[in-house]
Amino acid sequence: MTMDFSPATITRIEKAAVDNGFDLDLLVEQDWLGFASTQCPLRIWLRSAGGTAVHATFSQQNVARALDQYGMPMADPFPEGALGGRTVTDIPSLHHLLRRAFQLSKTLPDELLHSFEKQIATLPRTTEIERLVVQRVGQDIFRGGLLDYWEGRCAITGLAVPELLRASHIKPWAFCDSDAERLDIFNGFLLSPNLDVAFDRGFITVADDGSVIVSGMLDVAARRTLGLDAALRVRERLLHDAHRNYMPWHRERVFQHGGGNG
């Protein structure tokens, strides 16, 4: 190998890849270590950036673009097949970067749809009960995708108890124009139970800047009981422009404006 990694560092790099879902080795390309995954379509390549720093490149451009909170951007040359990359300062940062890349690869547009289409390919959809079974499959896939995207935490409060968290569509399932919309990871927030119900019933909505807007239909006592008496907002780091494609629909069609916007 010509790569500028000590044997100990190579071991740590390989562990970071495997621990974060990249369990398949690719051929070494010049000074790049390559990995793939049995669980997501993303391929990654890693090499030394000097000292403890590591260059990481990715085969999916949408994943690379969504990692702007991690490390620093890097420019060409990339290994063949890579479409973007980041540079992190140390191995712990590499773990965070690869974990997020893995999560995004499983959830970004069309990945959930592909999984849904595969799972329902042989399911009948003649009766209402059969159609409900198909819908349940889609909702379970969507919830799993939201858990990955939002890192197992409520998009607003940060509550990290997955068993309590609900998958909340921004544009509801029944009103979506296609399965692609229904399974679009950006058409939803992962919310704690009280926020999920309030969002679903239109007692709260979200502004384009991520701030939570409370309906004037809720009085002071109700807001206090629901924990809506303080300023709340969607976690900025994970709020994407693609969410804003759906948020106006919720504000205009679901949110209850009565009594003022609070």
Summary of the structure (lengths in Angstrom):
residues: 262
radius of gyration: 21.1
end to end distance: 62.8
largest distance: 68.9
contacts: 792
relative contact order: 0.09
helix: 41%
strand: 16%
